[in-house]
Amino acid sequence: MAYPARVLYVGGTGTISAACVRRSVEVGQQVTILTRGNNDKRRELPASVESVVADLDRPDTVREALAGRRFDAVANFIGFDAAGARSAIELFAPLTDQYVHISSASVYHKPVLQVPIVESNWAKNELVSYAQAKVEAELELLRARDERGFPVTIVRPSHTYDEGTPPLPGDWTTIDRLVRGDEVIVSGDGTSLWTLTHAGDFALGFVGLLGNLRAVGETFHITSDDVYTWDVIMNIVARELGVTANIVHIPAELIQVGAPDWFWSELYRGDIGHSAIFDNSKIKRYVPEFVPTRSFRAGAREIAQWREKNPDITTPDASIDAIISRLVRGYHASREAFAAEARSAG
């Protein structure tokens, strides 16, 4: 397929965006990334990538940095809410024929109303504040599309990972607990189904949308078909680390009660505690080259190897470790309380 020549990535050094930048360069695109300058050093980008420093929170710096420039597509990986969407519309409308907004598959209503999930599913997840902010950003962009002809394409990634970002709540802290033999948390009874997508696979679909005028005005999720239960996900990681997973099952509602100070607790209740399987037929119609090939079994092996090679940046976070330990203690205390209640009733 034909790819556009000039692409601007707002962001470009994160888990998902860096993989997309590399794919863009691979297919021959001239890539510029716009960042604040504090780039994620874990992921190397090709030498041909041009880097521009500006701050979306200071729109004048963006206008100055990009004065006289025009791009075939602009992909914004750091748009999180309605205010950011409104600002992006004003900034990028004069600069491109396609603005690609990276939203999130977390926006879909929970509990899930249809399986597999399609793009027309109800996008209203009020259980997760991050997801609801993404919904509001989408609504602003779609309003601009309908009222002003703003050329937006909306993309919703699901749980996307690479070797430097393990797709586990608690990140490297949970992996460290696995290695130590400490208990780790899985929501519910561990049988909910979850889709994991390697960033390299995501990039195949994403870059195929850039400059694809049929995609203007459309919404896509891009995920693999690699689906596992959460118990299996945790056990796959443990096996690649050479250990046995010591899993504790805690209801999502109790995780939120026991750890209101933890980012992941809201996601347990409103996202990852539910099954999420996606119908990817739409992205495959628009981008026939999108054929995910990475299994999480292979991905977990890469994560384990990356940890061995990068011990200085894969250390546990003491505050997260304390939260997980608090939840585990609460789990055991509640079990004992239920057992005591049963004994007294008998």
C-alpha positions in Angstrom: 0.0 0.0 0.0 1.0 3.6 -0.4 2.1 5.5 2.7 2.1 9.3 3.3 5.4 11.0 3.2 5.4 13.3 6.3 4.1 12.3 9.7 4.2 14.2 13.0 4.0 12.2 16.2 3.0 14.1 19.3 4.8 12.0 21.8 6.7 9.2 20.1 8.9 7.7 22.8 6.3 5.7 24.8 5.4 2.0 24.7 3.0 2.3 21.8 4.2 5.4 20.1 7.8 4.4 19.8 6.8 1.2 18.0 4.7 3.2 15.6 7.5 5.6 14.9 9.8 2.7 14.1 7.2 1.2 11.8 6.7 4.6 10.1 10.4 4.8 9.4 10.4 1.2 8.2 7.8 2.0 5.5 9.7 5.1 4.3 8.0 8.0 6.1 9.7 11.2 7.1 9.0 11.2 10.8 9.0 14.2 13.2 8.3 13.8 16.9 7.1 16.6 19.1 7.9 16.2 22.8 8.7 18.3 25.9 12.3 17.0 25.7 12.1 14.6 28.7 11.9 11.5 26.4 11.6 7.9 27.6 15.2 6.7 27.2 14.3 3.0 27.3 13.3 2.9 23.6 15.7 3.8 20.9 14.3 5.6 17.8 15.8 5.4 14.3 18.5 8.1 13.6 16.4 9.6 10.8 13.7 10.8 13.2 13.5 14.5 13.7 12.8 15.7 17.2 11.1 19.0 18.0 10.7 20.3 21.5 7.5 22.1 22.5 4.8 21.8 25.1 1.1 21.2 24.2 0.2 23.0 27.4 1.8 26.1 26.0 0.3 26.2 22.5 2.5 29.2 21.4 5.6 27.0 21.7 4.0 24.4 19.3 3.0 27.1 16.8 6.5 28.5 16.9 8.2 25.1 16.6 6.0 24.1 13.6 5.7 27.4 11.8 5.6 26.9 8.1 5.3 23.1 8.4 2.6 20.8 7.0 2.2 17.1 7.6 0.2 14.4 5.8 -0.9 13.1 9.2 -0.5 14.2 12.8 -0.8 11.4 15.5 -1.3 12.6 19.0 -0.5 10.1 21.7 -0.8 12.5 24.7 -4.4 13.8 24.3 -6.2 12.9 27.5 -9.3 15.1 28.0 -11.8 17.5 26.3 -9.7 20.6 27.0 -6.7 19.0 25.3 -8.9 18.0 22.4 -10.1 21.5 21.9 -6.6 22.9 22.0 -5.4 20.2 19.5 -8.2 21.1 17.1 -7.0 24.7 16.9 -3.3 23.8 16.8 -3.4 21.1 14.1 -6.3 21.8 11.9 -4.1 24.2 9.7 -1.2 21.7 9.6 -2.6 18.4 8.3 -5.2 16.6 6.3 -5.6 13.9 9.0 -5.4 14.2 12.8 -5.2 10.8 14.6 -6.3 10.8 18.2 -5.2 8.0 20.4 -8.0 7.2 22.8 -8.4 3.9 24.7 -10.5 0.7 24.5 -11.2 1.4 28.2 -13.9 3.7 27.0 -16.3 0.8 26.3 -19.1 0.4 28.8 -18.5 -1.9 31.7 -20.0 -4.5 32.3 -19.4 -5.4 28.6 -22.7 -5.4 26.7 -21.6 -7.4 23.7 -18.8 -9.9 23.0 -16.8 -9.5 21.0 -16.6 -5.7 21.3 -17.1 -3.7 18.1 -16.4 0.0 17.6 -20.1 0.9 17.8 -20.4 -0.5 21.3 -21.5 2.0 23.9 -18.5 4.2 24.8 -19.4 5.3 28.3 -17.3 3.8 31.0 -18.2 5.8 34.1 -16.3 3.5 36.4 -12.9 4.7 35.3 -12.1 8.5 35.4 -9.3 8.1 32.8 -11.7 6.3 30.4 -14.4 9.0 30.9 -12.0 11.8 30.2 -11.0 9.9 27.0 -14.7 9.7 26.0 -15.1 13.4 26.5 -12.1 14.1 24.3 -13.6 11.9 21.6 -16.9 13.8 21.7 -15.1 17.1 21.3 -13.2 15.8 18.2 -16.3 14.2 16.7 -18.2 17.5 17.2 -15.4 19.3 15.3 -15.6 16.7 12.6 -19.4 17.2 12.2 -19.4 21.0 12.5 -16.1 22.0 11.0 -15.0 19.1 8.9 -12.0 18.5 11.2 -10.3 15.4 9.7 -10.1 13.2 12.8 -9.5 9.5 13.0 -9.9 7.9 16.5 -7.9 4.9 17.5 -8.6 2.9 20.7 -5.7 0.7 21.8 -6.4 -1.9 24.4 -3.8 -3.4 26.8 -0.6 -2.9 24.7 2.9 -3.8 26.0 6.5 -4.3 24.9 9.5 -5.9 26.6 10.0 -2.7 28.8 6.4 -2.5 29.9 5.0 -5.7 31.4 1.2 -5.8 31.1 0.6 -6.5 34.8 -1.0 -4.3 37.4 2.0 -3.2 39.5 4.4 -3.5 36.6 7.9 -4.5 37.7 6.8 -4.6 41.3 4.5 -7.5 40.6 7.2 -9.3 38.6 9.6 -8.8 41.6 7.0 -10.3 43.9 6.6 -13.3 41.6 10.4 -13.8 41.7 10.5 -13.5 45.5 7.6 -16.0 45.8 5.4 -13.4 47.4 1.6 -13.4 46.7 0.4 -11.5 43.7 -3.2 -10.3 43.1 -5.6 -11.3 40.4 -9.0 -9.8 40.3 -12.2 -12.0 40.8 -11.6 -15.7 40.4 -9.0 -15.3 37.7 -11.2 -16.6 34.8 -12.1 -13.3 33.1 -10.7 -13.1 29.6 -8.3 -10.4 28.6 -6.7 -9.4 25.3 -3.0 -8.5 25.2 -1.4 -6.7 22.2 2.3 -6.3 21.5 3.2 -2.7 20.5 4.9 -4.0 17.3 1.7 -5.6 16.2 -0.4 -2.5 17.1 2.0 -0.5 14.9 1.2 -2.5 11.8 -2.5 -1.5 12.0 -1.8 2.0 13.2 0.6 3.1 10.5 -1.6 1.6 7.9 -4.3 4.2 8.9 -2.0 7.2 8.4 -2.8 9.0 5.2 -5.6 6.5 4.6 -8.4 9.0 3.6 -11.1 6.3 4.0 -10.2 6.3 7.7 -10.9 10.0 8.2 -14.0 10.4 10.4 -13.8 6.8 11.5 -13.1 5.1 14.9 -11.0 1.9 15.2 -9.8 -0.3 18.0 -6.5 -2.1 17.2 -5.8 -5.2 19.2 -4.5 -8.7 18.7 -6.6 -11.9 19.0 -4.3 -13.1 21.8 -6.7 -13.8 24.6 -6.0 -15.4 28.0 -7.5 -15.6 31.4 -5.8 -13.5 34.0 -4.6 -16.6 35.9 -3.0 -17.8 32.7 -1.4 -14.5 32.1 0.2 -14.5 35.5 1.3 -18.1 35.2 2.9 -17.5 31.7 5.0 -14.7 33.2 6.0 -16.8 36.2 7.0 -19.7 34.0 9.3 -17.4 31.9 10.8 -16.1 35.1 11.4 -19.7 36.3 9.1 -19.5 39.3 5.6 -20.5 40.3 2.9 -17.9 40.7 1.5 -17.5 44.2 -1.9 -16.0 43.3 -4.5 -14.4 45.6 -8.0 -13.8 44.1 -9.6 -10.6 45.4 -12.9 -9.1 44.2 -12.4 -5.9 42.2 -14.7 -3.9 44.5 -12.6 -4.9 47.6 -9.4 -3.9 45.8 -10.8 -0.4 45.3 -11.9 -0.3 49.0 -8.5 -1.5 50.2 -6.3 0.6 47.9 -8.1 3.8 47.0 -4.7 5.4 46.7 -3.6 3.0 43.8 -4.1 3.9 40.2 -4.8 0.3 39.3 -7.6 -0.2 41.8 -10.0 1.8 39.7 -9.0 -0.1 36.6 -9.6 -3.5 38.4 -13.2 -2.5 39.0 -14.0 -0.7 35.8 -11.8 -2.4 33.2 -9.4 -5.3 33.7 -11.8 -7.0 36.1 -14.1 -7.6 33.1 -13.6 -9.8 30.1 -12.6 -7.9 27.0 -12.5 -9.6 23.6 -12.4 -7.5 20.4 -13.7 -7.8 16.9 -10.9 -6.5 14.7 -12.6 -7.0 11.4 -12.9 -3.2 10.8 -9.1 -2.4 11.1 -8.4 -5.5 8.9 -10.7 -4.2 6.2 -9.0 -0.8 6.2 -5.5 -2.2 6.7 -5.2 -5.7 5.2 -1.5 -5.7 6.2 -2.6 -5.8 9.9 -1.9 -9.4 10.8 -0.8 -9.7 14.5 1.8 -12.4 15.0 3.2 -11.9 18.6 1.9 -14.3 21.2 2.1 -13.3 24.9 4.1 -16.4 25.6 6.9 -15.0 23.4 6.3 -11.5 24.8 6.7 -12.8 28.4 10.0 -14.4 27.5 11.2 -11.0 26.1 10.1 -9.3 29.2 12.0 -11.7 31.4 15.1 -11.3 29.3 14.8 -7.5 29.3 14.6 -7.5 33.1 17.9 -9.5 33.3 19.6 -7.0 31.0 18.2 -3.9 32.7 18.3 -4.5 36.4 18.7 -0.8 37.2 15.3 0.3 35.6 13.2 -2.8 36.5 13.4 -2.4 40.2 10.2 -2.7 42.4 8.5 0.4 43.7 8.4 0.3 47.5 5.1 2.2 47.7 3.3 -0.2 45.3 4.8 -3.2 47.0 3.3 -1.9 50.3 -0.1 -1.5 48.7 -0.1 -5.0 47.3 1.0 -6.4 50.7 -1.8 -4.4 52.3 -4.3 -6.0 50.0 -2.9 -9.4 50.6 -3.1 -9.0 54.3 -6.7 -7.8 54.0 -7.6 -10.8 51.9 -6.2 -13.2 54.6 -7.9 -11.3 57.4 -11.2 -11.4 55.6 -10.9 -15.2 55.0 -10.2 -15.7 58.7 -13.2 -13.5 59.6 -15.5 -15.5 57.3 -14.1 -18.8 58.8 -14.6 -17.5 62.3 -18.2 -16.5 61.5 -18.8 -19.9 60.0 -17.4 -21.6 63.1 -19.6 -19.5 65.4 -22.7 -20.2 63.3 -22.0 -23.9 63.5 
